[in-house]
Amino acid sequence: MYFRKKEFTDVANALQKQIEEIQHELDKCPGHLVWRKKHQKIYYSERIDSEEHGITHDTEKIHRLTRKKYLQEYAKHLSNNLEIIKYCAAHYTDLIPEEIAAKLAQENPGLPVKAMLASRTDAWASAPYQKNPYYKENLEYSTTSGIVVRSKSEREIGNALEAMRIPYRYDAKITCGDMAYYADFVIKRTDGSLVIWEHFGRTHDKIYRAKSEIRIKDYIHAGYRPWDNLVWTLESDIKDSRNIRKIIRKFILPD
């Protein structure tokens, strides 16, 4: 399982904001609820400083002070969780497999990086399949395991899958009714199910964008379900390449 240090920081900020919102509500509700049982009946009063005032018949105030007590207890647990998250944020180290491998190789010249980041052995991934026969001249970038892809972004996706030992096929043929497409990545989950991942890197091109939209519609018409066994990303989605792992954790890896 991969997390990012920023995720801990984001959670800490969210908890802090929630605590501040609760405190703001508490500040608008002075007094404390006191209740006593007498002759099988509950009597309520409001304590402000050292004075008490009966409020047994003031249902609205009873409810408000009851909520205050709940919020005080809730805020206490939030504050405890906040301290734990802050500790994690301060001591957690981002796990970037490629960086770890590169550092290890630098400290130990001669170690093959490919061996460190090799994909899990999988007969399905290594078996022959129908690949895209078009535009082979655009295959320029090699992933860590040697799979040649068409863009730096696709290389980043392939490297992340390989680092997380997830088998995949690149440019594999997918039939959608009368149409045939070659998916950027067809990924095999640990339960054996397959996921299509399309990366659309040239959405500034109107023709490319229109074709991409048609492709997604054809996938859906063929029975693929968005964000279940069909995932697509844009350049903006993976501007920070580490977001790729977040996408993999959310849509590829099992719960």
Phi and psi restraints in degrees (value plus and minus 20) as a CYANA .aco file:
   2 TYR   PHI    -132.7   -92.7
   2 TYR   PSI     112.6   152.6
   3 PHE   PHI    -143.6  -103.6
   3 PHE   PSI     146.7   186.7
   4 ARG   PHI    -136.8   -96.8
   4 ARG   PSI     127.2   167.2
   5 LYS   PHI     -74.9   -34.9
   5 LYS   PSI     -58.3   -18.3
   6 LYS   PHI     -81.3   -41.3
   6 LYS   PSI     -50.7   -10.7
   7 GLU   PHI     -83.6   -43.6
   7 GLU   PSI     -59.1   -19.1
   8 PHE   PHI     -85.4   -45.4
   8 PHE   PSI     -62.1   -22.1
   9 THR   PHI     -83.3   -43.3
   9 THR   PSI     -61.8   -21.8
  10 ASP   PHI     -82.7   -42.7
  10 ASP   PSI     -61.9   -21.9
  11 VAL   PHI     -84.4   -44.4
  11 VAL   PSI     -62.5   -22.5
  12 ALA   PHI     -80.5   -40.5
  12 ALA   PSI     -63.2   -23.2
  13 ASN   PHI     -83.7   -43.7
  13 ASN   PSI     -59.7   -19.7
  14 ALA   PHI     -86.5   -46.5
  14 ALA   PSI     -61.2   -21.2
  15 LEU   PHI     -83.8   -43.8
  15 LEU   PSI     -63.2   -23.2
  16 GLN   PHI     -80.5   -40.5
  16 GLN   PSI     -63.3   -23.3
  17 LYS   PHI     -83.1   -43.1
  17 LYS   PSI     -61.2   -21.2
  18 GLN   PHI     -85.1   -45.1
  18 GLN   PSI     -60.9   -20.9
  19 ILE   PHI     -83.0   -43.0
  19 ILE   PSI     -62.2   -22.2
  20 GLU   PHI     -84.3   -44.3
  20 GLU   PSI     -58.8   -18.8
  21 GLU   PHI     -85.0   -45.0
  21 GLU   PSI     -60.9   -20.9
  22 ILE   PHI     -84.7   -44.7
  22 ILE   PSI     -63.8   -23.8
  23 GLN   PHI     -81.7   -41.7
  23 GLN   PSI     -57.3   -17.3
  24 HIS   PHI     -82.1   -42.1
  24 HIS   PSI     -60.7   -20.7
  25 GLU   PHI     -88.3   -48.3
  25 GLU   PSI     -59.5   -19.5
  26 LEU   PHI     -84.6   -44.6
  26 LEU   PSI     -56.6   -16.6
  27 ASP   PHI     -83.8   -43.8
  27 ASP   PSI     -44.2    -4.2
  28 LYS   PHI    -108.8   -68.8
  28 LYS   PSI     -17.0    23.0
  29 CYS   PHI    -149.2  -109.2
  29 CYS   PSI      63.8   103.8
  30 PRO   PHI     -92.2   -52.2
  30 PRO   PSI     144.9   184.9
  31 GLY   PHI      69.2   109.2
  31 GLY   PSI     146.2   186.2
  32 HIS   PHI    -155.0  -115.0
  32 HIS   PSI     124.6   164.6
  33 LEU   PHI    -102.4   -62.4
  33 LEU   PSI     112.1   152.1
  34 VAL   PHI    -145.1  -105.1
  34 VAL   PSI     114.6   154.6
  35 TRP   PHI    -153.7  -113.7
  35 TRP   PSI     125.3   165.3
  36 ARG   PHI    -157.4  -117.4
  36 ARG   PSI     127.4   167.4
  37 LYS   PHI    -126.5   -86.5
  37 LYS   PSI     107.9   147.9
  38 LYS   PHI    -163.0  -123.0
  38 LYS   PSI     103.7   143.7
  39 HIS   PHI      34.7    74.7
  39 HIS   PSI      26.9    66.9
  40 GLN   PHI      44.3    84.3
  40 GLN   PSI      -1.2    38.8
  41 LYS   PHI    -147.3  -107.3
  41 LYS   PSI     123.2   163.2
  42 ILE   PHI    -113.5   -73.5
  42 ILE   PSI     111.9   151.9
  43 TYR   PHI    -137.8   -97.8
  43 TYR   PSI     116.4   156.4
  44 TYR   PHI    -134.6   -94.6
  44 TYR   PSI     127.7   167.7
  45 SER   PHI    -165.3  -125.3
  45 SER   PSI     139.7   179.7
  46 GLU   PHI    -128.0   -88.0
  46 GLU   PSI     107.4   147.4
  47 ARG   PHI    -125.2   -85.2
  47 ARG   PSI     103.9   143.9
  48 ILE   PHI    -143.8  -103.8
  48 ILE   PSI      97.6   137.6
  49 ASP   PHI      38.0    78.0
  49 ASP   PSI    -136.6   -96.6
  50 SER   PHI    -128.4   -88.4
  50 SER   PSI     -14.2    25.8
  51 GLU   PHI    -124.9   -84.9
  51 GLU   PSI     125.4   165.4
  52 GLU   PHI    -140.7  -100.7
  52 GLU   PSI     124.1   164.1
  53 HIS   PHI    -151.6  -111.6
  53 HIS   PSI     111.4   151.4
  54 GLY   PHI     -86.1   -46.1
  54 GLY   PSI     115.0   155.0
  55 ILE   PHI    -155.2  -115.2
  55 ILE   PSI       2.9    42.9
  56 THR   PHI     -74.0   -34.0
  56 THR   PSI     -52.9   -12.9
  57 HIS   PHI    -118.6   -78.6
  57 HIS   PSI     -14.9    25.1
  58 ASP   PHI    -122.5   -82.5
  58 ASP   PSI      61.9   101.9
  59 THR   PHI     -79.4   -39.4
  59 THR   PSI     -59.6   -19.6
  60 GLU   PHI     -82.7   -42.7
  60 GLU   PSI     -62.3   -22.3
  61 LYS   PHI     -90.8   -50.8
  61 LYS   PSI     -57.2   -17.2
  62 ILE   PHI     -79.5   -39.5
  62 ILE   PSI     -65.2   -25.2
  63 HIS   PHI     -86.1   -46.1
  63 HIS   PSI     -60.0   -20.0
  64 ARG   PHI     -84.4   -44.4
  64 ARG   PSI     -62.9   -22.9
  65 LEU   PHI     -93.3   -53.3
  65 LEU   PSI     -48.8    -8.8
  66 THR   PHI     -87.0   -47.0
  66 THR   PSI     -63.2   -23.2
  67 ARG   PHI     -82.8   -42.8
  67 ARG   PSI     -57.3   -17.3
  68 LYS   PHI     -79.8   -39.8
  68 LYS   PSI     -63.9   -23.9
  69 LYS   PHI     -82.6   -42.6
  69 LYS   PSI     -60.7   -20.7
  70 TYR   PHI     -83.0   -43.0
  70 TYR   PSI     -65.9   -25.9
  71 LEU   PHI     -83.1   -43.1
  71 LEU   PSI     -57.2   -17.2
  72 GLN   PHI     -82.6   -42.6
  72 GLN   PSI     -61.5   -21.5
  73 GLU   PHI     -89.4   -49.4
  73 GLU   PSI     -60.6   -20.6
  74 TYR   PHI     -84.0   -44.0
  74 TYR   PSI     -64.4   -24.4
  75 ALA   PHI     -82.4   -42.4
  75 ALA   PSI     -53.8   -13.8
  76 LYS   PHI     -82.8   -42.8
  76 LYS   PSI     -62.5   -22.5
  77 HIS   PHI     -90.3   -50.3
  77 HIS   PSI     -57.8   -17.8
  78 LEU   PHI     -81.4   -41.4
  78 LEU   PSI     -62.6   -22.6
  79 SER   PHI     -83.8   -43.8
  79 SER   PSI     -58.2   -18.2
  80 ASN   PHI     -84.9   -44.9
  80 ASN   PSI     -64.9   -24.9
  81 ASN   PHI     -83.9   -43.9
  81 ASN   PSI     -56.2   -16.2
  82 LEU   PHI     -81.9   -41.9
  82 LEU   PSI     -61.8   -21.8
  83 GLU   PHI     -84.3   -44.3
  83 GLU   PSI     -58.0   -18.0
  84 ILE   PHI     -86.2   -46.2
  84 ILE   PSI     -65.1   -25.1
  85 ILE   PHI     -84.6   -44.6
  85 ILE   PSI     -60.2   -20.2
  86 LYS   PHI     -81.0   -41.0
  86 LYS   PSI     -59.4   -19.4
  87 TYR   PHI     -83.8   -43.8
  87 TYR   PSI     -63.8   -23.8
  88 CYS   PHI     -82.6   -42.6
  88 CYS   PSI     -63.5   -23.5
  89 ALA   PHI     -81.9   -41.9
  89 ALA   PSI     -55.4   -15.4
  90 ALA   PHI     -95.8   -55.8
  90 ALA   PSI     -49.0    -9.0
  91 HIS   PHI    -131.8   -91.8
  91 HIS   PSI     -28.7    11.3
  92 TYR   PHI     -97.8   -57.8
  92 TYR   PSI     122.3   162.3
  93 THR   PHI    -133.6   -93.6
  93 THR   PSI     108.0   148.0
  94 ASP   PHI     -78.9   -38.9
  94 ASP   PSI     116.3   156.3
  95 LEU   PHI    -119.7   -79.7
  95 LEU   PSI      81.7   121.7
  96 ILE   PHI    -134.4   -94.4
  96 ILE   PSI      79.2   119.2
  97 PRO   PHI     -70.9   -30.9
  97 PRO   PSI     -63.3   -23.3
  98 GLU   PHI     -82.5   -42.5
  98 GLU   PSI     -59.2   -19.2
  99 GLU   PHI     -89.0   -49.0
  99 GLU   PSI     -60.1   -20.1
 100 ILE   PHI     -82.8   -42.8
 100 ILE   PSI     -64.2   -24.2
 101 ALA   PHI     -84.6   -44.6
 101 ALA   PSI     -62.2   -22.2
 102 ALA   PHI     -83.5   -43.5
 102 ALA   PSI     -61.6   -21.6
 103 LYS   PHI     -85.4   -45.4
 103 LYS   PSI     -62.3   -22.3
 104 LEU   PHI     -84.4   -44.4
 104 LEU   PSI     -61.0   -21.0
 105 ALA   PHI     -87.1   -47.1
 105 ALA   PSI     -55.7   -15.7
 106 GLN   PHI     -86.9   -46.9
 106 GLN   PSI     -59.0   -19.0
 107 GLU   PHI     -96.9   -56.9
 107 GLU   PSI     -41.2    -1.2
 108 ASN   PHI    -150.3  -110.3
 108 ASN   PSI      56.3    96.3
 109 PRO   PHI     -74.0   -34.0
 109 PRO   PSI     116.2   156.2
 110 GLY   PHI      86.1   126.1
 110 GLY   PSI     -39.0     1.0
 111 LEU   PHI     -93.6   -53.6
 111 LEU   PSI     108.4   148.4
 112 PRO   PHI     -96.6   -56.6
 112 PRO   PSI      99.1   139.1
 113 VAL   PHI     -82.0   -42.0
 113 VAL   PSI     -55.2   -15.2
 114 LYS   PHI     -75.6   -35.6
 114 LYS   PSI     -58.0   -18.0
 115 ALA   PHI     -86.3   -46.3
 115 ALA   PSI     -53.0   -13.0
 116 MET   PHI     -89.9   -49.9
 116 MET   PSI     -58.6   -18.6
 117 LEU   PHI    -127.2   -87.2
 117 LEU   PSI       0.6    40.6
 118 ALA   PHI     -82.8   -42.8
 118 ALA   PSI     120.7   160.7
 119 SER   PHI     -87.8   -47.8
 119 SER   PSI     136.5   176.5
 120 ARG   PHI     -81.4   -41.4
 120 ARG   PSI     114.8   154.8
 121 THR   PHI     -81.1   -41.1
 121 THR   PSI     105.4   145.4
 122 ASP   PHI    -168.1  -128.1
 122 ASP   PSI     102.6   142.6
 123 ALA   PHI     -84.0   -44.0
 123 ALA   PSI     -55.2   -15.2
 124 TRP   PHI     -82.9   -42.9
 124 TRP   PSI     -65.6   -25.6
 125 ALA   PHI     -86.7   -46.7
 125 ALA   PSI     -54.0   -14.0
 126 SER   PHI    -112.1   -72.1
 126 SER   PSI     -27.5    12.5
 127 ALA   PHI     -93.5   -53.5
 127 ALA   PSI     131.9   171.9
 128 PRO   PHI     -81.2   -41.2
 128 PRO   PSI     124.8   164.8
 129 TYR   PHI    -171.5  -131.5
 129 TYR   PSI     144.8   184.8
 130 GLN   PHI     -95.4   -55.4
 130 GLN   PSI      94.5   134.5
 131 LYS   PHI    -122.1   -82.1
 131 LYS   PSI     143.2   183.2
 132 ASN   PHI     -84.4   -44.4
 132 ASN   PSI      98.3   138.3
 133 PRO   PHI    -106.9   -66.9
 133 PRO   PSI     -22.6    17.4
 134 TYR   PHI    -120.0   -80.0
 134 TYR   PSI     132.8   172.8
 135 TYR   PHI      31.9    71.9
 135 TYR   PSI      24.0    64.0
 136 LYS   PHI     -84.3   -44.3
 136 LYS   PSI     -42.6    -2.6
 137 GLU   PHI     -87.6   -47.6
 137 GLU   PSI     -34.7     5.3
 138 ASN   PHI    -108.2   -68.2
 138 ASN   PSI     -22.2    17.8
 139 LEU   PHI     -98.3   -58.3
 139 LEU   PSI      81.4   121.4
 140 GLU   PHI    -142.2  -102.2
 140 GLU   PSI     -41.8    -1.8
 141 TYR   PHI    -137.1   -97.1
 141 TYR   PSI     111.3   151.3
 142 SER   PHI    -121.6   -81.6
 142 SER   PSI     113.9   153.9
 143 THR   PHI     -95.4   -55.4
 143 THR   PSI     155.3   195.3
 144 THR   PHI     -77.3   -37.3
 144 THR   PSI     -57.0   -17.0
 145 SER   PHI    -107.0   -67.0
 145 SER   PSI     -19.9    20.1
 146 GLY   PHI      78.4   118.4
 146 GLY   PSI     -13.7    26.3
 147 ILE   PHI     -97.9   -57.9
 147 ILE   PSI     108.1   148.1
 148 VAL   PHI    -113.9   -73.9
 148 VAL   PSI     107.0   147.0
 149 VAL   PHI    -143.8  -103.8
 149 VAL   PSI     159.3   199.3
 150 ARG   PHI    -117.7   -77.7
 150 ARG   PSI     -31.9     8.1
 151 SER   PHI    -167.8  -127.8
 151 SER   PSI     142.5   182.5
 152 LYS   PHI     -84.7   -44.7
 152 LYS   PSI     -56.3   -16.3
 153 SER   PHI     -85.5   -45.5
 153 SER   PSI     -62.1   -22.1
 154 GLU   PHI     -84.3   -44.3
 154 GLU   PSI     -56.0   -16.0
 155 ARG   PHI     -81.9   -41.9
 155 ARG   PSI     -60.9   -20.9
 156 GLU   PHI     -82.1   -42.1
 156 GLU   PSI     -62.9   -22.9
 157 ILE   PHI     -84.3   -44.3
 157 ILE   PSI     -67.3   -27.3
 158 GLY   PHI     -79.6   -39.6
 158 GLY   PSI     -64.0   -24.0
 159 ASN   PHI     -81.7   -41.7
 159 ASN   PSI     -59.7   -19.7
 160 ALA   PHI     -86.1   -46.1
 160 ALA   PSI     -63.2   -23.2
 161 LEU   PHI     -81.4   -41.4
 161 LEU   PSI     -63.1   -23.1
 162 GLU   PHI     -87.1   -47.1
 162 GLU   PSI     -60.5   -20.5
 163 ALA   PHI     -84.2   -44.2
 163 ALA   PSI     -51.5   -11.5
 164 MET   PHI    -114.2   -74.2
 164 MET   PSI     -10.2    29.8
 165 ARG   PHI      37.9    77.9
 165 ARG   PSI      25.7    65.7
 166 ILE   PHI    -130.8   -90.8
 166 ILE   PSI      98.4   138.4
 167 PRO   PHI     -91.6   -51.6
 167 PRO   PSI     124.6   164.6
 168 TYR   PHI    -173.3  -133.3
 168 TYR   PSI     144.4   184.4
 169 ARG   PHI    -139.6   -99.6
 169 ARG   PSI     118.2   158.2
 170 TYR   PHI    -123.2   -83.2
 170 TYR   PSI     116.7   156.7
 171 ASP   PHI      39.2    79.2
 171 ASP   PSI      20.3    60.3
 172 ALA   PHI    -106.8   -66.8
 172 ALA   PSI     123.4   163.4
 173 LYS   PHI     -90.8   -50.8
 173 LYS   PSI     111.8   151.8
 174 ILE   PHI    -145.5  -105.5
 174 ILE   PSI     105.9   145.9
 175 THR   PHI    -117.7   -77.7
 175 THR   PSI     106.7   146.7
 176 CYS   PHI    -144.3  -104.3
 176 CYS   PSI      71.3   111.3
 177 GLY   PHI      42.8    82.8
 177 GLY   PSI    -140.8  -100.8
 178 ASP   PHI    -105.9   -65.9
 178 ASP   PSI     -26.6    13.4
 179 MET   PHI    -119.9   -79.9
 179 MET   PSI     128.4   168.4
 180 ALA   PHI    -145.6  -105.6
 180 ALA   PSI     109.7   149.7
 181 TYR   PHI    -141.9  -101.9
 181 TYR   PSI     141.1   181.1
 182 TYR   PHI    -137.4   -97.4
 182 TYR   PSI      83.3   123.3
 183 ALA   PHI     -90.9   -50.9
 183 ALA   PSI     122.6   162.6
 184 ASP   PHI     -76.6   -36.6
 184 ASP   PSI     -70.8   -30.8
 185 PHE   PHI    -159.4  -119.4
 185 PHE   PSI     110.1   150.1
 186 VAL   PHI    -132.3   -92.3
 186 VAL   PSI      97.0   137.0
 187 ILE   PHI    -132.0   -92.0
 187 ILE   PSI     119.2   159.2
 188 LYS   PHI    -122.9   -82.9
 188 LYS   PSI      99.7   139.7
 189 ARG   PHI     -95.9   -55.9
 189 ARG   PSI     147.8   187.8
 190 THR   PHI     -86.5   -46.5
 190 THR   PSI     -42.5    -2.5
 191 ASP   PHI    -106.5   -66.5
 191 ASP   PSI     -16.8    23.2
 192 GLY   PHI      73.1   113.1
 192 GLY   PSI     -32.8     7.2
 193 SER   PHI     -93.7   -53.7
 193 SER   PSI     135.9   175.9
 194 LEU   PHI    -130.6   -90.6
 194 LEU   PSI     126.1   166.1
 195 VAL   PHI    -147.7  -107.7
 195 VAL   PSI     112.9   152.9
 196 ILE   PHI    -110.9   -70.9
 196 ILE   PSI     112.1   152.1
 197 TRP   PHI    -144.2  -104.2
 197 TRP   PSI      92.2   132.2
 198 GLU   PHI    -123.8   -83.8
 198 GLU   PSI     112.5   152.5
 199 HIS   PHI    -132.5   -92.5
 199 HIS   PSI      99.6   139.6
 200 PHE   PHI    -122.2   -82.2
 200 PHE   PSI      85.2   125.2
 201 GLY   PHI    -119.6   -79.6
 201 GLY   PSI     -26.8    13.2
 202 ARG   PHI    -145.8  -105.8
 202 ARG   PSI      28.0    68.0
 203 THR   PHI     -90.2   -50.2
 203 THR   PSI     -29.6    10.4
 204 HIS   PHI     -91.2   -51.2
 204 HIS   PSI     -37.9     2.1
 205 ASP   PHI    -108.0   -68.0
 205 ASP   PSI      95.3   135.3
 206 LYS   PHI     -80.4   -40.4
 206 LYS   PSI     -62.0   -22.0
 207 ILE   PHI     -85.7   -45.7
 207 ILE   PSI     -65.5   -25.5
 208 TYR   PHI     -78.8   -38.8
 208 TYR   PSI     -64.7   -24.7
 209 ARG   PHI     -83.2   -43.2
 209 ARG   PSI     -61.8   -21.8
 210 ALA   PHI     -83.8   -43.8
 210 ALA   PSI     -62.2   -22.2
 211 LYS   PHI     -84.9   -44.9
 211 LYS   PSI     -56.6   -16.6
 212 SER   PHI     -83.8   -43.8
 212 SER   PSI     -61.1   -21.1
 213 GLU   PHI     -85.4   -45.4
 213 GLU   PSI     -59.4   -19.4
 214 ILE   PHI     -84.8   -44.8
 214 ILE   PSI     -61.2   -21.2
 215 ARG   PHI     -80.1   -40.1
 215 ARG   PSI     -65.9   -25.9
 216 ILE   PHI     -82.3   -42.3
 216 ILE   PSI     -62.8   -22.8
 217 LYS   PHI     -82.2   -42.2
 217 LYS   PSI     -59.4   -19.4
 218 ASP   PHI     -87.5   -47.5
 218 ASP   PSI     -59.2   -19.2
 219 TYR   PHI     -79.7   -39.7
 219 TYR   PSI     -67.3   -27.3
 220 ILE   PHI     -83.3   -43.3
 220 ILE   PSI     -63.0   -23.0
 221 HIS   PHI     -81.6   -41.6
 221 HIS   PSI     -51.0   -11.0
 222 ALA   PHI    -100.7   -60.7
 222 ALA   PSI     -23.1    16.9
 223 GLY   PHI      89.9   129.9
 223 GLY   PSI     -20.9    19.1
 224 TYR   PHI     -97.3   -57.3
 224 TYR   PSI     122.5   162.5
 225 ARG   PHI    -130.3   -90.3
 225 ARG   PSI     100.9   140.9
 226 PRO   PHI     -76.2   -36.2
 226 PRO   PSI     115.4   155.4
 227 TRP   PHI      41.7    81.7
 227 TRP   PSI      -1.1    38.9
 228 ASP   PHI    -140.6  -100.6
 228 ASP   PSI     -93.9   -53.9
 229 ASN   PHI    -136.9   -96.9
 229 ASN   PSI      -1.8    38.2
 230 LEU   PHI    -160.4  -120.4
 230 LEU   PSI      99.5   139.5
 231 VAL   PHI    -147.9  -107.9
 231 VAL   PSI     120.4   160.4
 232 TRP   PHI    -158.5  -118.5
 232 TRP   PSI     128.8   168.8
 233 THR   PHI    -153.4  -113.4
 233 THR   PSI     137.6   177.6
 234 LEU   PHI    -132.9   -92.9
 234 LEU   PSI     150.2   190.2
 235 GLU   PHI     -77.8   -37.8
 235 GLU   PSI     -58.9   -18.9
 236 SER   PHI     -84.4   -44.4
 236 SER   PSI     -46.5    -6.5
 237 ASP   PHI     -89.1   -49.1
 237 ASP   PSI     -49.6    -9.6
 238 ILE   PHI    -142.6  -102.6
 238 ILE   PSI       8.8    48.8
 239 LYS   PHI     -75.2   -35.2
 239 LYS   PSI     -62.3   -22.3
 240 ASP   PHI    -111.8   -71.8
 240 ASP   PSI      89.3   129.3
 241 SER   PHI     -79.7   -39.7
 241 SER   PSI     -42.4    -2.4
 242 ARG   PHI     -89.3   -49.3
 242 ARG   PSI     -36.5     3.5
 243 ASN   PHI     -86.2   -46.2
 243 ASN   PSI     -40.0     0.0
 244 ILE   PHI     -79.3   -39.3
 244 ILE   PSI     -61.7   -21.7
 245 ARG   PHI     -85.7   -45.7
 245 ARG   PSI     -54.0   -14.0
 246 LYS   PHI     -84.5   -44.5
 246 LYS   PSI     -61.2   -21.2
 247 ILE   PHI     -84.7   -44.7
 247 ILE   PSI     -61.9   -21.9
 248 ILE   PHI     -83.0   -43.0
 248 ILE   PSI     -64.7   -24.7
 249 ARG   PHI     -82.2   -42.2
 249 ARG   PSI     -57.9   -17.9
 250 LYS   PHI     -98.0   -58.0
 250 LYS   PSI     -58.8   -18.8
 251 PHE   PHI    -134.0   -94.0
 251 PHE   PSI     -35.7     4.3
 252 ILE   PHI    -128.1   -88.1
 252 ILE   PSI     -68.2   -28.2
 253 LEU   PHI     -96.8   -56.8
 253 LEU   PSI     127.6   167.6
 254 PRO   PHI     -88.9   -48.9
 254 PRO   PSI     137.9   177.9
